[in-house]
Amino acid sequence: MKCVICKKAFTKPGTTTVTFERGCLTMVVKCVPAQVCPNCGEAYVSEHIASELLQDAENKASTGAQVEIREYVAA
């Protein structure tokens, strides 16, 4: 797909880091599969992966965790 930010390049498969902040929780997930623009670096995560990450962040927030840093592992 063409990058919607810079409109100059087509995205390529790669990885990105996703950070969530909710209340007292900061969750960082590294090596998340994404389509990445080689021109500007903007990353696009699929709807399925985004949903998975949001659910995981909700679960972590409900446990009272404050900081979570991990590598992405497909469910």
N, C-alpha and C positions, 0 to 999 in steps of 0.2 A: 504494500500500500504506500501511497505517497504521504510523506510527513505533513501533517496539518499545521505544524508550527512554522517550519521554515519554507515549506512548499518547494524545496529544491532537490530532494533526494527521495529514493524509495527505501523503505525500512528493510532491514535484514535480521535474520534470527540472531539472538544474542541473549544476554542476561542483564539484569538490573538489580538495584537494591531498593526495597520498598520500606518506608518508615511510616508507622502509625503512631498517633498520639491521641489518647483518650483519658481524660481525668488525670490520674497519677501514672498511667501506664505509657511507656515508650517502648514500642516493639520494632525491631529492625530485622528484616529478612533479606539475606544476601543470596545471590545467584538465582534470582527468580527468572524463569524463562520469559522472554519478551521479544517484541519486534523493536529494533533500535535503529534510529536514523543515523547513518554514518556522517552526516553533515553537522547536525546540531546536537546529537546525543539524546534527543527526546526518546523515551521508551514507552511502549504500549503493551500492557499486560492483557491477556485474554479475559473475557468475562468469567469463564470458569475458574481460572486461577485467582482473579480478584475476589470472587465470592468465597473461595476456599480461605484466602488470607484474612478476609473480613471476619469470617466465622471463627477462625483461630484467634484473632485479636479479641473478639467478644469473650471467648472462653477464658483467655488469659486475664482480661480485665476483671472478670467475675471472681477470679481466685485471689485478687488483691495484689497480683504481681505489679512491680513498679518498672522493671527493666527486663526485656527479653531480647536477646540477640541470637539469631540462629541462621543456619543455611536452609534454603528451601528444599523440601523433600516432597515429591508428589504423593498425594494420598492414595 
